[in-house]
Amino acid sequence: MRRWPAALYREGEEPDPRFTFANERTFLAWLRTSLALVVGGVAIDVLAESVESGNADGFRPLAAALVVLGMLASGSAFFRWMTNERAMRRGEPLPGLGMGAVLALGIAIVSAGLLILFLL
């Protein structure tokens, strides 16, 4: 049976399938998160079109920031899955949060910016 990425599957021993499936569910959750961030950015951009005050220009950078965060989450999802799978196959500790911290900070900053724009 051929599996991709082949180099990954040649390493170590096959982990318990429950852990592999959990890793896959986490990968899919990262993809759902990235999609939600991109859709949120598009929604904010559409909202900016309907705002009549001078705040409309302030929404666009926040919308772009959400789209960029979505791109980063999507791009790092596969890397994170592969790193976790490799660690499980080698019997090593799993890596830390990494990109999750960047997403949390980015979402907090965008949320604060939106709150400020809505209150103006």
Secondary structure, 3 states (H helix, E strand, C coil): CCCCCHHHHCCCCCCCHHHHHHHHHHHHHHHHHHHHHHHHHHHHHHHHHHCCCCCHHHHHHHHHHHHHHHHHHHHHHHHHHHHHHHHHHHCCCCCCCCHHHHHHHHHHHHHHHHHHHHHC
